[in-house]
Amino acid sequence: MKPAAQKQAQARALTVDEFCREYRIGRTTFYQQVRLGHLRVRKIGKRSLIATEDAEAWFRTLDVAEPASLASAPINSNR
């Protein structure tokens, strides 16, 4: 594969380590997400690759953390 074609192929898929580094998760969480069917993995021999489209689709399914309500936050009187 020519270097330009190799760069293009790399831009389209991530290895497990690259995915975990990019999305700041551990390998255990990664494989749990795969096992639960939340994340698609493509195999080339023994190598596992995650298409960038699948990675982004997985990320969009994650829950959005809502900020705590100001009314329920404790008031700090030491200010």
N, C-alpha and C positions, 0 to 999 in steps of 0.2 A: 504494500500500500504506500502511495506517495505521501510525503509529509503533509501536504495541503489536505488530501483526502482523509488522512489520519486525524488531523485537527478537527475537521468537520464531523467525523464519526465520534470523536470524543465530546464534542459539543452537544451531540444528540443523546448521549448516554453517560451514566455515572457508574463507577464501581461501587461496591458496598462501602468501602472505606471513604470514598469521595462523597457519597450520599450522606453518610453519618457525620462527616466533618462539615458538609454544607448546611445540614439541618440541625446540627448540634444535638444529635441523639447517639446513644450507645448501640453497639451491635445487638445486644439482647433485645432492646426495644425495637430495633429494625426487624429482626427475625420474628418477633411477636406480631408486628404489624403485617408482615408477610403471611404468617400462619393464620391470622384472623381474616385474611382476604382484603385488607385495607390498602395494600400496596402490591403492585404487580412487578414481578421480576422476570427478566428474559435470560435464558441460558445459552451460552455458547460453550459447549463442552462442559467443563467444570466451573467456568467463569460466570458469575451472576452480574447482570447489568440492569440498571433501572433507567428507562427512557426518561428524558427530561420532562416530557409531557406528563408521564405518570407521576413523577416526583412532584410537579406543581399541582396536579390534580389531588394527590394525597394531602399536600400542605393546605389546600383550600378547604378540605373536609374537616380539618382540626377545629375544635371549639375556640371561639374567641373569648378571652377572659374579659369580663366586664369589671369596670372599676367599682370598688366598694362604695356603697351609698354613703354620702357625707352624713346623713342623719343617723346612721348606725355606728359611725366611727366614734371612738371614745374622745372626749374633750380633754386636752392637756392643759391644766390650769397653771403649769409652771412657766408659762411664757412671759 
